[in-house]
Amino acid sequence: MGEEIDRHWIRYALLAWLFVALWYLGAQWEQIQALGLGDTDDNMRLMQVRALLDGQRWYDLRNYYLNPPGGFDIHWSRIVDLPIAGLIVVLRPFVGTPEAERIACGIAPLLPLAIAFVGLGATARRLIGRHAWPLAIALLVLACNSTMLMFAPDRIDHHGWQLAMLSLTVAGLSDRKGGRGGAIVGAASAVSLSIGLEMMPYAAMAGAIITLQWIWDRGEARRVEGYALALGGGTALGYAAFGSYANMVQRCDALTPVYLTVMIVAGALLFALARLNPASRWVRLGLAVLAGAVIVAGFAWLFPQCLGRPEQVSPELARNWLNNVREAKPIYTHPFRQAFPIVTLPLIGLLGAFVAARRAIGERAPNMVGWAAVALFTLFACLMLLWQTRAGPAAQLLAVPGAAALIWIAVPLMLASGNMLVRVFGTAAVVLFASGAFSALSVQYLPIDKPDARSNAINRAGARCPAYGNLVQLNRYPAATVFSFVDLGPRIITVTHDKAVAGPYHRNGDAILDVQHAFGGSPEQFRAIAAKHNATYLLVCPNMAESTIYRARNPGGFYDRMARGETFAFLQPLPLPRNSPLRLFKISPP
């Protein structure tokens, strides 16, 4: 049986994925049926898929339901749209379009989880042991809470697919077959960059690690060649197949001609260095540094507009919105109750990776190069948390090999003890520590950072106002443009037949500022901005987090006066169900 499982381990890993996927679908079926797209990006993704299925051109990613009358261009690609659209096309002849959308949104995020199972399983087999892959999969599912949220039903945005590519990157770094491993890393990086630039730091670090391997050992030239060809060719193919019309200019927030040029040049230079492959380690180091300097200098010379923030937003928008996005802030700025469970596993994985790397190097084991690469990659992921909290899912995923190695090393030592207490409680303690499970358990009982009554009210409003059953009540009124909070915009256009003014996307920056100015200024200013966007309705959600910002920043402003109960002649209240958390008004034209 052991030989059978080892020979066909991918088949059994995918079988494990099927069981996990079915469990997720069963556990969250009620949410799936409520179209529980909890994030603004998930709602926008579904709108992008709908537009594609309704006949919008492949390279046209302009959204015409936000920022009317002209809409705005989003910086995404069609790659992630394809599985969602495919599921809808297959299912709708049997269950109808609305139900097909719900089921597709439930299934689609689970598809990249299968890739992550195989990627981490391969890494565990190569670095830890042939039979260690189930341990890696179990740690991913049971210990990586932040990571698994990105694969959960209805999480249809692109993060799950990028994490799946990251798992393949780790597998490629640990592959002893240099050409194949390098090609896997390059192809995974190219796909990830074609989806979005969020993982570009990890792609750059993976390239740096492969280059360092070659500098140390010229026998790694095949790995560099495979990586260079896959990276350059893959990004070119990704841009040709998925680059939108709006991304054909030199923007800095997506795979545009800017980063396409960088990746092709980087691939060409690395391929040339690997083919040259000088015998001296110092010469290889010097050539790698020279190539890096050429890339950096060329980037600064050709694309100076991209030396700052890639979003290229105005100072006002950065100050009032982008700089305040919670997931873009360092992990240490978050409450302990939130930060501790996120950082625990990455730190444990880092410890495990360094322990395993040291053991492998001391024993001159064949996997020592792979462990050194994984240790460096895990260290980089931990440091990324000091930059942005959104690095948490990737850091937890990269921690899995190191955490699994700790268990693989320590548990046999516990079981070999002659003391029964050590065997039982020692083994349990190792698993509890190495999995990081103690962090999630401890914060439940620590009296630290518990939300107060005001925070609970804000959280309730944030959950109730975007709920399908509440927003769909707007469909009782004729379709129009709704002026509302920025964070409600994508949900409004997804659930109702209405348009909305703004969503939280930097290319939608002018509309975001319009909403902020309208709610923070005078009633007359609100009315003029609403008319600019042809808005007929005003929809607000008292106590929603965004509403508290308008009141705090602009006391005496339009929204603050509304929240204090003041009425305005140009706003006519429209009835909604008694238990609705929303307030709807008809706006009289100026």
Secondary structure, 3 states (H helix, E strand, C coil): CHHHHHHCHHHHHHHHHHHHHHHHHHHCHHHHHCCCCCCHHHHHHHHHHHHHHCCCCCCCCEECCECCCCCEECCCCCCCHHHHHHHHHHHHHHHCHHHHHHHHHHHHHHHHHHHHHHHHHHHHHHHCCCCCHHHHHHHHHHHCHHHHHCCCCCCCCCHHHHHHHHHHHHHHHCCCCHHHHHHHHHHHHHHHHHHCCCCHHHHHHHHHHHHHHHHHCHHHHHHHHHHHHHHHHHHHHHHHHHCCHHHHCCCCCCCCHHHHHHHHHHHHHHHHHHHHCCCCHHHHHHHHHHHHHHHHHHHHHHCHHHCCCCCCCCHHHHHHCHHHCHHHCCHHHCCHHHHHHHHHHHHHHHHHHHHHHHHHHHCCCCCHHHHHHHHHHHHHHHHHHCCCHHHHHHHHHHHHHHHHHHHHHHHHHHHCCCCHHHHHHHHHHHHHHHCCHHHHHHHCCCCCCCCCHHHHHHHHHHHHCCCHHHHHHHHHCCCCEEECCHHHHHHHHHHCCCEECCCCCHHHHHHHHHHHHHHHCCHHHHHHHHHHCCEEEEEECCCCHHHHHHHHHCCCCHHHHHHCCCCCCCEEEECCCCCCCCEEEEECCC
